[in-house]
């Protein structure tokens, strides 16, 4: 009987620990999260690249192409933000996110703030 109680206590404790554990996100998961956030229709964001406005969907597609081209050079979400989602390779112009209220925010800042939603 005592062994049964000890074993039961162990199972309950283990179950509680499992229930409290968080899913560990990979760097790829974090990058996908950011791309998805750009593309959310309800966010109603505009993406400004080289002075021209694009939809969130177009921004996502553009960044995905840059990411695919970069291949294994991008290892972390910070690499993605710094090397893919911050500025134009061709002109060096910064990218911006235009919020629904018209405020323009540097894309790197917006992405880092958005990433905090995962915490």
Backbone torsions as a table, in degrees:
resi	resn	phi	psi	omega
1	UNK	NA	-44.3	-179.2
2	UNK	-62.5	-42.2	178.4
3	UNK	-62.5	-39.4	178.1
4	UNK	-61.5	-43.7	179.2
5	UNK	-65.4	-41.5	178.6
6	UNK	-63.3	-45.1	179.9
7	UNK	-63.5	-41.8	178.1
8	UNK	-62.6	-43.5	177.7
9	UNK	-60.6	-42.1	178.4
10	UNK	-60.5	-46.8	-179.4
11	UNK	-62.8	-42.2	178.9
12	UNK	-64.3	-45.0	179.9
13	UNK	-62.4	-43.3	-179.9
14	UNK	-64.1	-41.6	178.4
15	UNK	-62.3	-40.4	178.4
16	UNK	-64.3	-43.6	178.8
17	UNK	-62.0	-42.0	179.3
18	UNK	-64.2	-40.0	-179.9
19	UNK	-65.5	-26.7	-178.1
20	UNK	-90.4	-12.6	-177.4
21	UNK	-73.1	141.6	178.7
22	UNK	-93.6	150.3	173.3
23	UNK	-69.8	127.0	178.7
24	UNK	-83.9	120.1	-179.9
25	UNK	-85.8	138.8	175.0
26	UNK	-80.6	167.3	176.6
27	UNK	-62.2	-37.2	177.0
28	UNK	-63.3	-40.5	176.5
29	UNK	-58.8	-42.0	-178.4
30	UNK	-66.8	-40.5	177.7
31	UNK	-64.2	-44.8	178.3
32	UNK	-61.5	-38.9	177.5
33	UNK	-58.2	-47.8	-179.2
34	UNK	-63.5	-42.4	178.0
35	UNK	-61.4	-41.3	178.8
36	UNK	-65.3	-38.0	179.9
37	UNK	-64.5	-37.0	177.6
38	UNK	-63.1	-35.1	-170.5
39	UNK	-93.2	2.4	-178.3
40	UNK	-70.3	119.0	-179.7
41	UNK	-58.5	-36.7	-177.0
42	UNK	-68.9	-18.4	178.2
43	UNK	-74.4	-26.6	177.1
44	UNK	52.4	46.5	-179.1
45	UNK	-92.3	152.5	169.7
46	UNK	-117.2	147.9	-179.2
47	UNK	-116.1	128.6	-177.5
48	UNK	-109.1	119.7	-179.5
49	UNK	-130.0	121.4	-179.3
50	UNK	52.9	40.0	176.0
51	UNK	82.2	-3.9	-178.2
52	UNK	-109.4	139.2	179.9
53	UNK	-86.5	139.9	176.9
54	UNK	-132.1	158.3	175.5
55	UNK	-73.6	165.4	175.1
56	UNK	-58.9	-38.3	179.0
57	UNK	-63.3	-44.3	179.1
58	UNK	-65.1	-37.8	177.9
59	UNK	-63.0	-45.7	179.3
60	UNK	-58.8	-47.1	-179.2
61	UNK	-60.8	-42.0	179.7
62	UNK	-63.5	-47.0	-179.2
63	UNK	-67.1	-35.3	178.0
64	UNK	-64.0	-40.7	177.6
65	UNK	-62.4	-44.4	178.8
66	UNK	-63.1	-40.0	179.1
67	UNK	-64.3	-45.1	178.4
68	UNK	-61.3	-41.5	179.9
69	UNK	-65.1	-37.3	-178.5
70	UNK	-69.6	-24.7	177.8
71	UNK	60.9	-134.8	-174.4
72	UNK	-81.5	9.0	176.1
73	UNK	-71.3	-25.2	-179.1
74	UNK	-95.8	108.8	-175.8
75	UNK	-107.9	-23.2	-176.8
76	UNK	-132.1	166.2	176.4
77	UNK	-64.3	-32.0	176.3
78	UNK	-68.0	-37.4	173.4
79	UNK	-59.1	-44.6	180.0
80	UNK	-59.2	-49.2	-178.6
81	UNK	-63.5	-48.9	-174.5
82	UNK	-70.8	-37.2	-171.7
83	UNK	-104.2	-20.4	-176.9
84	UNK	-111.8	-44.9	-165.2
85	UNK	-104.9	12.6	-175.3
86	UNK	-104.7	-40.6	-175.7
87	UNK	-155.4	166.5	179.1
88	UNK	-75.0	133.1	173.9
89	UNK	-63.6	-37.9	-173.0
90	UNK	-76.8	-45.4	-174.8
91	UNK	-103.5	-21.4	-175.6
92	UNK	81.0	-0.4	179.0
93	UNK	-69.0	139.4	178.3
94	UNK	-68.1	150.7	171.9
95	UNK	-91.9	149.6	177.6
96	UNK	-130.8	154.3	170.5
97	UNK	-110.8	129.0	177.9
98	UNK	-102.4	118.8	-178.2
99	UNK	-77.9	162.1	-179.4
100	UNK	-55.7	-27.2	179.8
101	UNK	-84.1	2.8	177.8
102	UNK	94.3	-8.7	179.2
103	UNK	-67.7	133.5	175.6
104	UNK	-99.6	130.8	-179.9
105	UNK	-127.2	137.7	175.2
106	UNK	-56.2	136.2	-175.3
107	UNK	-58.1	-38.8	-179.8
108	UNK	-60.0	-43.4	179.2
109	UNK	-64.2	-47.0	-180.0
110	UNK	-60.8	-43.7	-179.3
111	UNK	-64.4	-42.4	179.4
112	UNK	-66.1	-38.8	176.6
113	UNK	-66.0	-41.5	179.7
114	UNK	-65.1	-36.6	179.1
115	UNK	-61.0	-29.2	-179.8
116	UNK	-63.9	-19.7	177.6
117	UNK	-61.5	-23.1	-179.0
118	UNK	-75.3	-15.0	-177.9
119	UNK	-83.5	NA	NA
